[in-house]
């Protein structure tokens, strides 16, 4: 058996670092979507304020959240910095929201992750059904082009969430008949 050269070992370490970064970014993106689902599946989280703080822990202080394209420019706009992104989410989950959001689930597909050292970009397509307390429902699909950075402590964080509409399709009232008012999946 031949010995591994220093160059081969260095190349192997680089490949492993990329695979580990991709795995962390995949978990980070999935965690973000998971925390945005309604009802929130994170056991023990009792308020949207708690949810927002968990989401904000995934972002860098200088992050950007933006909706782009002819449909999302006016609907979501652009939030620059953690404080502005927090306000964006606080507006989304208002206490007195009427109609209330009863169900919202994110399904991710078409993943592409590109790691370049301590920065990365990822693209996904997502689809999500929405049900509101007034009986309205819709199916929304978007493309995501997000950016990530490895922080000095070794954790990956989101530096940009960028979403563009693919389609919005109204659904007939009652299309989904059985869904929970709260999630207990992760409970003891």
Secondary structure, DSSP 8 states (H G I E B T S, - for coil): -----HHHHHHHHHHHHHHHHHHHHHHHHHHHHHHHSBS--STT--SHHHHHHHHHTTEEEEEEEEEEHHHHHHHH-EEESHHHHHHHHHHHT-TT-SS-EEEEEEEEEEEEEEEETTEEEEEEEEEEEEEETTS-EEEEEEEEEEEEEE-TTS-EEEEEEEEEEEEEEEE-TTS-----SS--TT--
